Amino acid sequence: MKTNRWFFLSLIFVFISASFASAQWSGGVRGGAYGGTITRPDLITGITPDFHWSPGVSVALFAEGQLSDNVAFRPELVYQQKGFMMREGTNLNLGNFPVRLGVKSSYRVSYLETPLLLKLSAGNELAKVYAIAGPSVGYALDAQLVTRPQAILDFRPIRTNVPLETLGYNRFEFSAIAGAGISIKAGAGELMAEARYQHGVTRLIDAPVVRANVRNQGVSVSLGYKIPF
């Protein structure tokens, strides 16, 4: 765990040192959807339910420092909902009418994150394609369990706040991001469409007794706009 932490801190230092030297800066916003789940430890595969993808939101403010024609550094401040979904129940067949009985639960953790991304692009002034990659440091703000009973119809969801401290939950999370996008000249700035994959490096549960190999993973799609300073 300490090795991973020092590795990411070293990458952060290198990116920041390189970017502030002579970069031309722009700023922007982006927002979209995030779909997340968690890894399932092999040792408890037989005794845990299946973890499904859970929808969330992802919104960000970002700056972008242009280091050269095709290379840029992009630090971000992101609010993101991570988590997973579980479904427990059974299907009944009443005559020829299938009836679903059970519970659908979504566990959502709200994170504030600071990705530090390297961007490589190709194209011209009107349109560019690009790839992004880099580390991210996040802090879990709060968690909520959303339970929705199912019996023919979905009932109103029950929302329960979950105290992270009682779970031995790691509030700080290091993760890695890789993605791609396209930007198009629009007025004084650029319109962006982007997709990315994010995989956690930090164990989410790291209590003295329980060290489950559970990590966040997810994909996001977003639209954004940036304008030069």
MARNU-678674 format. One record per residue: residue number from 1; residue in one letter; x, y, z of N, C-alpha, C in turn. Coordinates in pm, 1 decimal. Layout:
MARNU-678674
   resi   resn        npx        npy        npz       capx       capy       capz        cpx        cpy        cpz
    NUM      A          X          Y          Z          X          Y          Z          X          Y          Z
...
END
This chain:
MARNU-678674
   resi   resn        npx        npy        npz       capx       capy       capz        cpx        cpy        cpz
      1      M       82.5     -119.7        0.0        0.0        0.0        0.0       86.8      125.9        0.0
      2      K      191.5      130.7       84.3      279.7      246.1       89.1      354.0      264.1      -42.5
      3      T      393.1      151.9     -105.7      462.6      159.8     -234.4      374.7      223.3     -339.7
      4      N      249.1      182.3     -346.5      155.3      240.6     -442.2      136.4      389.6     -416.5
      5      R      127.7      426.5     -290.6      106.4      566.9     -256.1      224.0      652.6     -300.8
      6      W      346.4      606.2     -273.6      463.4      683.2     -315.4      477.0      688.0     -466.3
      7      F      434.7      581.7     -535.0      439.5      579.3     -681.8      349.7      688.8     -739.1
      8      F      227.0      699.4     -688.6      134.5      799.6     -739.2      179.6      940.2     -703.4
      9      L      231.3      959.1     -582.9      280.2     1090.7     -544.6      397.1     1134.3     -632.7
     10      S      481.1     1040.4     -671.5      592.7     1071.4     -760.7      542.9     1114.7     -898.3
     11      L      440.8     1042.9     -950.2      383.4     1080.9    -1078.7      322.3     1220.7    -1072.3
     12      I      254.1     1250.3     -963.1      192.7     1381.3     -946.0      298.2     1491.8     -949.2
     13      F      410.0     1469.0     -879.0      517.2     1568.3     -874.0      576.5     1591.9    -1012.8
     14      V      596.0     1484.6    -1089.1      652.6     1497.7    -1224.1      558.9     1575.7    -1314.3
     15      F      428.6     1542.8    -1311.7      332.8     1611.9    -1396.7      325.2     1760.4    -1364.4
     16      I      318.1     1792.8    -1236.3      305.3     1933.0    -1196.3      429.6     2012.3    -1234.4
     17      S      547.3     1955.6    -1212.0      672.8     2024.6    -1243.5      682.9     2054.8    -1392.5
     18      A      641.0     1958.6    -1474.3      652.0     1976.8    -1619.0      550.8     2077.1    -1671.8
     19      S      433.8     2082.6    -1610.2      324.8     2160.6    -1667.5      335.0     2310.2    -1640.4
     20      F      380.5     2349.2    -1524.1      377.3     2488.8    -1487.3      491.5     2569.1    -1548.1
     21      A      583.3     2503.9    -1616.2      700.0     2573.5    -1668.7      661.6     2676.1    -1775.4
     22      S      599.0     2631.0    -1884.8      572.0     2723.6    -1995.7      439.4     2692.6    -2063.7
     23      A      343.9     2641.6    -1991.9      218.4     2599.4    -2052.5      127.7     2718.1    -2081.4
     24      Q       48.1     2705.4    -2188.0      -61.0     2797.4    -2216.7     -188.7     2732.3    -2163.6
     25      W     -265.0     2805.4    -2081.5     -372.0     2743.3    -2005.3     -510.4     2776.8    -2059.0
     26      S     -599.3     2680.0    -2043.7     -741.5     2700.0    -2068.4     -817.5     2632.8    -1954.6
     27      G     -944.4     2661.7    -1942.4    -1025.0     2603.4    -1835.8    -1161.5     2563.3    -1888.0
     28      G    -1228.1     2474.2    -1814.6    -1357.7     2429.8    -1862.2    -1434.1     2348.5    -1760.6
     29      V    -1547.9     2300.5    -1804.3    -1634.5     2215.2    -1723.2    -1674.7     2095.1    -1807.8
     30      R    -1706.5     1986.5    -1741.3    -1761.6     1870.3    -1810.1    -1854.8     1797.4    -1714.6
     31      G    -1948.6     1724.1    -1769.6    -2041.8     1648.8    -1687.6    -2102.8     1534.7    -1765.3
     32      G    -2142.8     1430.1    -1691.7    -2201.0     1315.6    -1759.0    -2238.0     1205.8    -1661.7
     33      A    -2234.9     1085.0    -1710.5    -2277.9      969.0    -1632.9    -2158.4      880.8    -1599.4
     34      Y    -2166.8      817.5    -1482.2    -2064.7      723.3    -1436.8    -2133.4      591.8    -1402.3
     35      G    -2080.3      482.1    -1452.1    -2128.9      349.6    -1415.9    -2020.5      274.5    -1342.0
     36      G    -2050.3      230.9    -1218.6    -1946.1      169.9    -1136.6    -1987.5       39.1    -1074.0
     37      T    -1887.3      -37.6    -1036.6    -1904.7     -159.2     -959.1    -1776.5     -180.1     -878.9
     38      I    -1764.9     -294.3     -812.5    -1643.9     -324.8     -737.0    -1592.1     -461.0     -779.0
     39      T    -1463.4     -483.2     -759.6    -1406.0     -614.3     -785.8    -1455.5     -713.2     -681.2
     40      R    -1463.0     -839.2     -718.0    -1516.1     -942.7     -629.1    -1402.1    -1035.3     -587.3
     41      P    -1365.8    -1036.5     -459.2    -1254.2    -1119.6     -413.9    -1278.3    -1267.2     -442.5
     42      D    -1176.0    -1337.0     -490.8    -1188.9    -1477.8     -525.0    -1224.3    -1563.5     -403.6
     43      L    -1172.9    -1526.1     -286.6    -1192.8    -1609.1     -168.2    -1336.8    -1610.0     -120.1
     44      I    -1414.2    -1505.5     -154.6    -1552.0    -1499.9     -105.2    -1652.6    -1500.3     -219.1
     45      T    -1610.6    -1546.2     -337.0    -1699.7    -1547.9     -452.3    -1825.1    -1629.6     -425.9
     46      G    -1812.5    -1741.7     -355.6    -1926.3    -1830.4     -333.8    -2023.5    -1784.2     -228.9
     47      I    -1987.1    -1685.1     -146.7    -2075.0    -1645.1      -36.2    -2124.4    -1501.1      -49.0
     48      T    -2086.7    -1432.6     -156.1    -2134.2    -1295.5     -176.6    -2227.7    -1292.1     -296.8
     49      P    -2320.0    -1197.1     -300.7    -2407.6    -1182.9     -417.6    -2329.8    -1126.3     -535.9
     50      D    -2390.2    -1132.5     -652.5    -2328.5    -1073.4     -770.9    -2335.7     -921.5     -760.1
     51      F    -2225.0     -856.0     -794.4    -2220.2     -710.8     -793.0    -2245.8     -660.4     -934.0
     52      H    -2348.9     -579.1     -950.3    -2385.2     -525.6    -1081.1    -2340.8     -380.1    -1091.9
     53      W    -2344.6     -328.7    -1214.7    -2305.8     -190.2    -1238.8    -2414.3      -96.9    -1188.3
     54      S    -2372.1        8.3    -1120.8    -2464.0      105.2    -1062.2    -2443.5      241.5    -1128.1
     55      P    -2553.3      309.8    -1166.2    -2538.3      440.8    -1230.3    -2509.8      550.7    -1128.9
     56      G    -2436.1      650.1    -1173.0    -2406.1      766.4    -1091.4    -2378.4      885.9    -1180.2
     57      V    -2337.9      995.1    -1120.4    -2307.3     1116.0    -1196.2    -2159.7     1150.1    -1181.0
     58      S    -2110.4     1225.2    -1277.0    -1971.9     1271.3    -1274.0    -1968.8     1413.0    -1329.8
     59      V    -1926.8     1510.1    -1247.9    -1914.9     1649.1    -1291.8    -1777.8     1700.8    -1250.7
     60      A    -1721.7     1788.9    -1331.5    -1584.0     1830.7    -1305.9    -1557.3     1972.5    -1354.1
     61      L    -1467.8     2038.8    -1283.1    -1400.3     2159.2    -1328.8    -1257.1     2120.0    -1362.8
     62      F    -1201.9     2175.8    -1468.9    -1065.5     2138.5    -1504.8     -991.0     2255.8    -1566.4
     63      A     -859.5     2245.0    -1558.4     -768.9     2335.9    -1628.8     -684.2     2251.4    -1722.4
     64      E     -636.7     2312.8    -1828.6     -554.4     2237.5    -1923.7     -437.3     2323.3    -1968.0
     65      G     -317.2     2274.4    -1939.0     -196.0     2343.9    -1977.4     -135.0     2280.6    -2100.2
     66      Q     -123.7     2357.6    -2207.4      -71.1     2306.1    -2334.6       81.4     2310.6    -2330.4
     67      L      143.3     2192.2    -2322.0      289.0     2185.1    -2313.0      355.2     2192.1    -2449.9
     68      S      286.0     2139.3    -2553.3      332.4     2146.7    -2691.6      208.8     2134.5    -2780.0
     69      D      228.5     2124.4    -2911.5      113.8     2115.7    -3002.0       27.4     1993.5    -2974.7
     70      N       86.9     1884.8    -2928.5       13.1     1759.5    -2912.8       11.0     1705.0    -2770.7
     71      V       70.8     1775.9    -2677.2       79.6     1727.3    -2539.5       27.1     1833.6    -2444.2
     72      A      -58.0     1790.8    -2349.4     -113.1     1883.8    -2251.5     -123.4     1814.3    -2116.5
     73      F     -130.7     1896.4    -2013.1     -149.6     1847.4    -1877.0     -284.4     1896.6    -1826.7
     74      R     -367.0     1804.5    -1774.0     -501.7     1842.2    -1731.3     -527.7     1802.3    -1585.7
     75      P     -520.0     1894.9    -1491.3     -566.5     1867.7    -1355.5     -717.0     1895.0    -1346.4
     76      E     -787.1     1815.6    -1265.7     -931.8     1827.1    -1254.1     -975.1     1825.2    -1107.0
     77      L    -1092.8     1876.4    -1082.0    -1160.6     1861.7     -954.4    -1296.7     1800.1     -986.4
     78      V    -1318.2     1676.3     -939.7    -1432.6     1596.2     -984.5    -1519.4     1555.7     -865.9
     79      Y    -1650.8     1568.5     -883.4    -1747.0     1506.0     -792.5    -1803.5     1384.8     -865.4
     80      Q    -1796.5     1268.1     -800.4    -1833.6     1144.1     -868.2    -1900.7     1047.1     -772.2
     81      Q    -2005.7      980.3     -818.7    -2076.8      880.7     -739.6    -2033.0      741.5     -782.9
     82      K    -1963.9      671.1     -692.7    -1920.5      535.0     -719.7    -2005.9      437.3     -638.8
     83      G    -1985.5      307.6     -663.2    -2060.1      209.6     -587.0    -2089.7       85.5     -667.9
     84      F    -2197.4       17.0     -629.5    -2236.7     -105.7     -697.8    -2383.5     -133.0     -668.7
     85      M    -2438.8     -229.4     -742.6    -2578.5     -266.4     -725.7    -2588.5     -415.7     -700.3
     86      M    -2684.6     -456.7     -616.9    -2712.0     -597.3     -589.7    -2860.1     -623.7     -611.4
     87      R    -2890.6     -742.7     -663.0    -3029.8     -785.2     -679.8    -3047.8     -920.4     -613.1
     88      E    -3144.4     -927.9     -523.0    -3175.8    -1052.9     -454.5    -3325.4    -1079.2     -466.7
     89      G    -3361.7    -1201.7     -504.6    -3503.6    -1233.0     -515.9    -3527.2    -1355.5     -601.1
     90      T    -3649.7    -1370.5     -644.0    -3688.3    -1486.8     -722.6    -3796.7    -1447.1     -820.5
     91      N    -3815.6    -1526.8     -922.9    -3920.5    -1505.6    -1021.3    -4030.0    -1610.1    -1003.4
     92      L    -4153.5    -1565.0     -996.3    -4268.1    -1655.1     -988.5    -4344.7    -1648.1    -1119.4
     93      N    -4404.2    -1759.8    -1155.8    -4483.7    -1765.3    -1278.5    -4628.4    -1792.6    -1240.3
     94      L    -4710.6    -1687.6    -1238.0    -4851.4    -1701.1    -1204.8    -4929.9    -1712.3    -1334.2
     95      G    -4964.0    -1837.4    -1370.5    -5021.8    -1860.6    -1501.6    -4915.2    -1839.6    -1606.1
     96      N    -4938.9    -1746.8    -1695.8    -4837.0    -1709.5    -1794.7    -4779.4    -1570.8    -1767.3
     97      F    -4797.8    -1524.3    -1642.9    -4753.4    -1389.9    -1607.6    -4636.3    -1397.8    -1510.4
     98      P    -4515.4    -1356.5    -1554.0    -4399.5    -1363.2    -1463.3    -4404.4    -1251.6    -1360.3
     99      V    -4374.0    -1284.9    -1235.0    -4373.9    -1187.4    -1125.6    -4236.6    -1190.2    -1059.3
    100      R    -4176.7    -1074.7    -1047.7    -4046.3    -1060.8     -984.1    -4067.0    -1019.7     -838.8
    101      L    -4014.0    -1100.1     -744.8    -4019.3    -1068.1     -603.1    -3876.2    -1055.7     -551.9
    102      G    -3847.3     -946.1     -486.1    -3711.7     -932.1     -434.0    -3680.1     -789.4     -397.4
    103      V    -3548.9     -762.7     -388.4    -3498.7     -631.7     -348.8    -3381.9     -594.6     -439.3
    104      K    -3382.1     -471.0     -485.0    -3269.4     -416.8     -561.0    -3205.0     -308.8     -476.4
    105      S    -3075.7     -322.4     -448.7    -3005.8     -228.6     -360.3    -2886.9     -166.8     -432.8
    106      S    -2873.3      -37.0     -417.5    -2758.6       35.0     -472.9    -2679.7       98.8     -359.1
    107      Y    -2551.8       70.7     -355.4    -2462.7      130.4     -255.8    -2381.4      237.7     -326.6
    108      R    -2401.6      364.2     -289.6    -2337.9      476.7     -357.4    -2249.6      553.7     -260.7
    109      V    -2128.0      579.3     -304.4    -2033.1      658.8     -225.8    -1997.1      782.4     -307.9
    110      S    -2014.9      898.8     -249.9    -1982.3     1024.2     -317.9    -1835.5     1059.0     -292.9
    111      Y    -1762.9     1081.6     -400.7    -1619.3     1111.1     -392.4    -1590.6     1250.4     -446.6
    112      L    -1492.3     1314.8     -386.1    -1429.6     1433.6     -442.0    -1289.7     1392.2     -484.4
    113      E    -1258.4     1408.5     -613.3    -1134.2     1353.9     -668.3    -1053.7     1461.1     -740.5
    114      T     -922.8     1436.3     -748.7     -831.7     1525.4     -820.2     -747.0     1444.3     -917.5
    115      P     -799.2     1413.4    -1035.2     -716.9     1347.4    -1137.4     -610.1     1443.4    -1191.8
    116      L     -493.6     1388.8    -1221.3     -384.7     1462.7    -1284.2     -347.5     1386.4    -1410.7
    117      L     -392.7     1436.9    -1524.6     -392.3     1359.3    -1647.8     -296.7     1417.2    -1751.6
    118      L     -233.8     1328.5    -1825.6     -154.2     1365.4    -1942.2     -239.9     1342.6    -2066.1
    119      K     -243.1     1440.6    -2154.4     -328.9     1434.7    -2273.4     -243.8     1438.8    -2400.0
    120      L     -266.7     1341.9    -2488.6     -199.8     1336.7    -2618.7     -305.5     1352.2    -2726.2
    121      S     -287.3     1447.1    -2817.6     -390.0     1475.9    -2917.6     -332.2     1478.1    -3058.0
    122      A     -422.0     1464.1    -3155.7     -385.3     1471.1    -3297.0     -502.1     1532.8    -3372.7
    123      G     -471.7     1615.0    -3473.0     -576.7     1677.8    -3551.4     -536.2     1817.2    -3594.0
    124      N     -637.2     1902.5    -3615.8     -611.8     2040.2    -3657.4     -690.3     2135.4    -3569.6
    125      E     -697.4     2261.1    -3609.6     -764.3     2360.4    -3526.0     -914.4     2338.4    -3516.9
    126      L     -973.6     2271.3    -3614.1    -1118.1     2251.6    -3615.6    -1161.9     2129.5    -3534.6
    127      A    -1084.4     2023.1    -3538.4    -1123.3     1899.7    -3468.4     -998.6     1820.9    -3430.6
    128      K    -1004.7     1758.7    -3311.9     -894.1     1677.8    -3263.6     -947.0     1552.6    -3194.8
    129      V     -870.2     1445.2    -3203.7     -893.9     1327.5    -3120.9     -780.7     1321.8    -3019.1
    130      Y     -811.1     1266.2    -2901.3     -708.6     1265.8    -2798.5     -723.9     1145.8    -2706.4
    131      A     -614.0     1115.0    -2638.3     -611.8     1011.4    -2535.0     -563.3     1074.6    -2405.8
    132      I     -616.2     1026.8    -2293.1     -576.5     1079.0    -2162.8     -542.1      962.4    -2071.1
    133      A     -451.3      986.7    -1977.3     -415.0      884.5    -1878.9     -345.0      951.6    -1762.2
    134      G     -358.9      890.6    -1644.5     -290.9      944.2    -1527.8     -352.3      896.3    -1398.0
    135      P     -293.8      938.3    -1286.4     -342.9      897.7    -1154.2     -450.9      991.2    -1103.1
    136      S     -523.7      944.3    -1002.6     -624.9     1026.1     -937.1     -624.1      995.4     -787.7
    137      V     -644.3     1099.2     -708.2     -657.7     1084.3     -563.6     -798.4     1127.3     -525.0
    138      G     -870.9     1042.0     -452.4    -1007.6     1073.2     -414.4    -1031.2     1061.8     -265.7
    139      Y    -1135.6     1131.1     -220.6    -1176.7     1126.1      -79.1    -1326.1     1100.6      -73.5
    140      A    -1366.7      996.1       -0.4    -1506.6      960.7       12.8    -1576.7     1057.3      107.7
    141      L    -1676.4     1129.0       57.3    -1748.3     1227.1      137.5    -1856.1     1162.9      223.9
    142      D    -1938.2     1079.5      163.5    -2046.0     1011.9      235.5    -2093.0      892.4      153.9
    143      A    -2178.1      810.2      216.0    -2228.8      690.0      149.0    -2376.6      675.8      178.6
    144      Q    -2445.6      613.1       85.4    -2589.4      593.1      100.0    -2629.1      459.4       38.9
    145      L    -2715.4      388.2      108.8    -2772.5      263.6       60.2    -2914.8      292.0       14.2
    146      V    -2941.7      268.0     -113.9    -3074.5      290.8     -171.8    -3137.0      154.5     -200.1
    147      T    -3242.8      120.7     -127.2    -3308.3       -8.9     -138.4    -3445.5        8.7     -202.9
    148      R    -3472.2      -72.7     -305.2    -3598.9      -63.2     -376.8    -3665.5     -201.1     -379.9
    149      P    -3771.5     -225.0     -297.6    -3843.3     -353.0     -303.0    -3913.3     -370.4     -437.4
    150      Q    -3920.8     -496.9     -484.0    -3983.0     -526.5     -611.9    -4087.6     -636.1     -594.6
    151      A    -4209.4     -610.5     -640.9    -4315.9     -710.0     -644.2    -4413.2     -665.8     -751.8
    152      I    -4393.7     -713.8     -871.9    -4462.9     -671.0     -993.8    -4418.0     -529.8    -1031.3
    153      L    -4431.6     -435.3     -937.8    -4387.3     -298.1     -959.4    -4273.4     -264.9     -864.6
    154      D    -4192.1     -166.2     -903.2    -4088.8     -115.5     -813.6    -4151.8      -17.8     -715.5
    155      F    -4129.5      -40.6     -584.8    -4181.5       49.4     -484.0    -4087.2      168.1     -464.7
    156      R    -4135.4      265.0     -389.3    -4053.9      383.6     -362.9    -3924.8      343.4     -291.1
    157      P    -3809.7      396.5     -335.5    -3682.4      356.0     -274.3    -3669.0      403.4     -130.4
    158      I    -3598.1      325.6      -50.9    -3566.6      359.0       87.2    -3419.8      399.7       92.7
    159      R    -3392.0      519.9      139.1    -3255.9      573.4      140.7    -3202.8      575.5      283.7
    160      T    -3084.4      513.9      301.5    -3023.5      504.5      434.5    -2880.2      554.5      427.4
    161      N    -2847.1      653.9      509.7    -2709.1      701.6      517.8    -2622.4      597.7      588.3
    162      V    -2504.2      573.0      534.8    -2413.9      470.6      587.9    -2290.0      538.0      645.6
    163      P    -2262.3      523.2      775.4    -2139.5      580.0      834.1    -2017.7      499.3      790.1
    164      L    -1929.5      560.9      715.0    -1814.9      489.5      659.8    -1719.0      442.3      768.6
    165      E    -1710.1      514.7      878.5    -1614.4      478.5      982.0    -1645.8      341.5     1043.0
    166      T    -1772.8      308.4     1054.6    -1809.7      180.9     1116.9    -1777.7       62.2     1027.6
    167      L    -1754.4       86.0      898.4    -1723.8      -23.3      805.3    -1573.6      -46.0      789.8
    168      G    -1492.5       39.7      849.0    -1349.2       31.7      823.5    -1315.8       71.2      680.8
    169      Y    -1394.7      161.1      624.9    -1382.3      201.2      484.4    -1268.6      301.1      467.3
    170      N    -1186.3      279.5      366.9    -1077.8      372.7      335.2    -1135.2      494.8      265.4
    171      R    -1134.5      608.3      331.7    -1188.0      728.1      267.2    -1098.6      775.8      152.6
    172      F     -966.8      764.6      168.9     -875.5      805.5       62.3     -857.2      690.8      -36.4
    173      E     -860.2      725.9     -164.5     -845.9      623.7     -268.4     -753.4      674.2     -378.4
    174      F     -657.8      590.8     -414.6     -574.4      613.8     -531.4     -627.7      527.2     -645.4
    175      S     -633.2      584.8     -766.3     -683.6      510.2     -880.8     -609.7      553.1    -1006.5
    176      A     -630.2      476.7    -1113.9     -568.7      505.9    -1243.0     -678.3      527.4    -1346.3
    177      I     -655.3      621.4    -1437.0     -754.9      659.6    -1537.1     -693.5      649.0    -1676.3
    178      A     -772.3      599.1    -1772.1     -734.9      599.9    -1913.2     -861.0      627.1    -1994.1
    179      G     -848.9      707.2    -2098.5     -967.1      738.6    -2176.8     -932.0      799.6    -2311.2
    180      A    -1036.9      837.2    -2384.3    -1020.0      896.8    -2516.3    -1136.5      990.8    -2542.1
    181      G    -1115.5     1084.7    -2633.9    -1220.9     1179.4    -2663.4    -1198.5     1250.0    -2795.1
    182      I    -1291.7     1339.1    -2825.3    -1283.9     1422.1    -2945.3    -1323.5     1563.7    -2907.0
    183      S    -1256.4     1661.1    -2963.4    -1289.0     1801.8    -2938.1    -1309.9     1872.3    -3071.9
    184      I    -1408.4     1963.3    -3073.4    -1444.8     2035.6    -3194.5    -1447.7     2184.4    -3162.9
    185      K    -1393.1     2264.2    -3250.8    -1393.3     2409.0    -3233.5    -1536.6     2459.6    -3228.5
    186      A    -1569.4     2537.3    -3124.7    -1704.3     2591.4    -3108.6    -1694.2     2730.0    -3045.5
    187      G    -1711.1     2832.9    -3124.7    -1699.8     2968.8    -3074.6    -1558.3     2999.6    -3030.1
    188      A    -1546.4     3058.0    -2911.7    -1414.4     3093.4    -2860.2    -1340.3     2974.8    -2801.5
    189      G    -1409.4     2862.4    -2780.7    -1346.9     2746.4    -2717.5    -1367.6     2618.2    -2795.0
    190      E    -1371.2     2507.0    -2721.5    -1385.8     2375.1    -2783.2    -1492.1     2293.9    -2710.0
    191      L    -1574.7     2224.9    -2787.0    -1672.9     2131.3    -2733.5    -1609.2     1993.0    -2729.9
    192      M    -1624.5     1920.9    -2617.6    -1556.3     1793.3    -2597.6    -1656.4     1682.8    -2568.4
    193      A    -1628.1     1564.0    -2623.0    -1699.4     1441.8    -2586.2    -1594.1     1339.8    -2545.6
    194      E    -1614.4     1276.4    -2430.7    -1506.5     1195.8    -2373.1    -1559.9     1071.5    -2303.9
    195      A    -1482.4      964.0    -2311.9    -1511.6      840.1    -2238.9    -1384.3      796.0    -2168.3
    196      R    -1400.9      743.0    -2044.9    -1282.3      701.6    -1969.7    -1313.5      581.1    -1880.7
    197      Y    -1208.1      508.2    -1849.4    -1216.6      395.4    -1756.4    -1130.2      426.9    -1635.5
    198      Q    -1181.4      394.1    -1516.2    -1109.1      422.2    -1392.2    -1105.8      296.2    -1305.9
    199      H     -987.2      262.6    -1255.6     -971.4      142.5    -1172.4     -899.3      179.4    -1044.1
    200      G     -959.0      142.8     -931.8     -900.0      174.2     -803.4     -778.6       88.4     -771.9
    201      V     -681.8      148.1     -705.0     -562.6       77.7     -657.9     -575.1       48.0     -508.5
    202      T     -642.2      133.9     -436.1     -656.4      120.6     -290.7     -763.4       18.7     -254.9
    203      R     -735.1      -65.2     -153.8     -837.8     -153.8      -97.8     -942.8      -67.8      -28.2
    204      L    -1069.5      -94.3      -56.8    -1175.9      -15.4        4.6    -1194.6      -51.7      151.9
    205      I    -1180.0     -180.3      184.9    -1190.9     -225.4      322.8    -1053.2     -270.2      367.3
    206      D     -996.0     -199.4      462.9     -859.5     -227.5      506.3     -850.3     -224.4      657.7
    207      A     -948.7     -288.4      723.2     -947.6     -297.1      869.7     -845.0     -399.7      915.4
    208      P     -802.7     -396.4     1042.6     -702.1     -491.5     1091.5     -741.6     -637.8     1072.8
    209      V     -872.3     -669.0     1085.8     -916.2     -807.6     1073.9     -954.3     -841.9      931.1
    210      V    -1018.3     -746.2      861.6    -1067.4     -770.8      726.4     -983.6     -691.6      626.9
    211      R     -916.3     -761.8      535.7     -839.8     -697.8      429.2     -887.2     -755.1      295.0
    212      A    -1013.7     -731.5      265.1    -1072.5     -784.6      142.5    -1016.5     -710.8       21.5
    213      N     -988.0     -786.9      -83.1     -932.4     -729.3     -205.2    -1045.6     -669.6     -289.3
    214      V    -1108.2     -564.8     -236.2    -1222.1     -500.3     -300.9    -1179.8     -361.7     -346.3
    215      R    -1198.0     -334.1     -475.4    -1157.9     -205.4     -532.4    -1266.7     -153.8     -625.2
    216      N    -1273.3      -22.3     -637.2    -1367.6       39.5     -729.8    -1321.2       24.3     -873.5
    217      Q    -1416.7       14.6     -964.3    -1388.0       25.1    -1106.4    -1510.9       84.1    -1174.1
    218      G    -1490.0      156.5    -1282.8    -1604.3      218.0    -1347.5    -1568.5      283.6    -1479.1
    219      V    -1671.7      317.8    -1553.9    -1657.2      389.1    -1681.1    -1745.0      513.3    -1676.3
    220      S    -1704.7      616.2    -1747.4    -1783.0      738.6    -1752.7    -1782.1      795.2    -1893.6
    221      V    -1889.9      863.0    -1926.8    -1900.4      937.5    -2053.4    -1945.0     1078.3    -2017.4
    222      S    -1890.7     1176.7    -2086.2    -1922.4     1314.8    -2050.5    -1909.7     1407.5    -2171.2
    223      L    -1976.3     1520.8    -2158.3    -1963.1     1631.2    -2252.5    -1904.5     1750.0    -2177.2
    224      G    -1823.4     1829.9    -2245.7    -1762.3     1942.1    -2179.0    -1732.6     2055.9    -2273.7
    225      Y    -1690.2     2165.9    -2215.5    -1653.4     2282.8    -2294.8    -1535.7     2351.1    -2226.4
    226      K    -1437.2     2389.5    -2305.0    -1321.5     2459.7    -2248.4    -1293.9     2584.7    -2331.2
    227      I    -1235.8     2683.1    -2264.5    -1207.9     2810.1    -2327.4    -1071.6     2858.4    -2278.8
    228      P     -991.3     2918.1    -2365.6     -859.1     2966.2    -2322.1     -869.6     3084.3    -2226.2
    229      F     -775.5     3091.3    -2132.8     -772.0     3205.0    -2038.7     -734.8     3334.3    -2110.0
END
